[in-house]
Amino acid sequence: MANKATVTKQWLLVDAENETLGRLASKIAMLVRGKHKPTFTPHADCGDHVIVINAGKVHLTGAKMADKEYQRFSGYPGGRTVELAHNLLRRKPEALLEIAVRGMLPKTRLGRAQFNNLHVVAGTEHKHGAQNPRTVDLNSIK
């Protein structure tokens, strides 16, 4: 079984251009959790660091871009704010993918720690070049 001392984390680069949001998010969640590795251990953070570029060019199928709603709550009475997907994509392009991947990770301390291994960028330039990320072909992931 893998533990914190025996896990080797890699840096992976994923291009989100012209990808469907949900299908992309499920593959990224699998990479962040480490389920693609033969040494996967459910109680250990054995996933890789995933850098996602071109997050602003992801698309949704059907009429979801105009109909899908994202809501947040301020904590005050009447503090519920609803935002449509196309407005959220225009205002904060990374948020669509981050929300989708976060929903696919475990709702525990481990899931919150694994979410820190996800680095989403709206454009093509990222600040993790020193880690020499390996480009991943999403079609090879099942």
N, C-alpha and C positions, 0 to 999 in steps of 0.2 A: 504494500500500500504506500502511496505517495504521502509525503508530509512536507512541511515548509522547507526543510533542509535538503530534501532530495529532488525537489521540483526544479526543472530547468525551463525558464520562461523565455519565449522568443518574441520578437517584434514582427508583426504582420501588417501589411499594407493592403487595404481593400479599396477599390474604386467603385463608388456608388452611382456613377453616371448611368442614366437610363435603366436603373434597376427598380423593381417594384418594392415598395417600402416593407411590407410584411415578410416577404420571402427573403429579402436581404437581412432584415432584423433577426430572423430565426437562425440564419447561418452565422451571423456575427455573435449572437448569444451563445451558440454552440462553441465557437472559438474562444470566447471570453471565459466560459465555464471550464473548458478543457475537455469536453466530451469527445473531441476528435482524436484524442491521444489514447493509446492502449493502456497507459498508467492512470487513467481517470479514477479519482477517488472522490466520492460525493461530499465528504466532510473537510476537504482541503482545497485551497486555492491553487489549482494546478493549471489554470488557463493561461493563455498568452495575452500580451498587450496587443490590442488591435487599433490601428490608425485607419480611420475612414476619411477619404478625401472626396470632394465633389458631393457633399451631402445635400447641397442645395439643388442638385439636378435629379433627385429621386422623384419617382412619380407614384401616384395612387391609381388603382383601376376604377372603372365606372365613374360615378358621380361623387366619389368620396372626397375629392379635392374641394368641392363646394358644399358638401353635406356633413362631413365628419367634424365633430366638435371636440375640442379639448377644453376641459374646465379645471379651474383652480379655485381655492377658497382661502380668503385672507384670515379667517378666524373670527371675523366680526359678523354680526347679524346683517344679512343682505350682502355679504362679501363674496358671493359666488360670481366668478367671471368666466364667460364662455367665449372661446375664440375658434373660428373656423380654420380648417387645415391650410387653406391657401393664404390666409392672413398670417398664420404662424410661420409658414414656410418663407413668406416674404420678410417678416420681421426678424425671425431667428431661425435660420435654416437648419442648424444643428439639432434643435429641440425635437423635431419630428422623429428623427432616428434615435435620439437618446431616450425619449419616452417609450418608443416601441421596444427597444432592447431592454430597458429597465423592467418593463412589464413581463418579459420572458425570463428574467433571472429570479432566483429564490428570494422570498420576502423575509430574509434573515440577516444576521450580521455578516455572514459569509457572502450573501448576495450583494450587500452594499459594498463590501470590500472588492468583490469581483467587478462591480460596475466602475471602479476607479481604474481598471485596466483598459477601459474604452476611451479613445481619444478621437473626437469627431471634429472635422474641419469643413467649412462650407466651400472653400476653394480648393486649389490644387497644391498650395504650399503648406507644409506643416513644419513644426519646430523640432521634430524628433529625428532628424537626419543623422545625428551622431550614433543612433542605435542601429543603423543599417537595416531598416525593415525589409523583410522578404515579401515580395508581391505574391498575393494569393489569388488563384483563379477560382471564382465562386462556383463555376460549373463542376469543378472536381470535388466539391463538398457535397455530401449527400444528406 
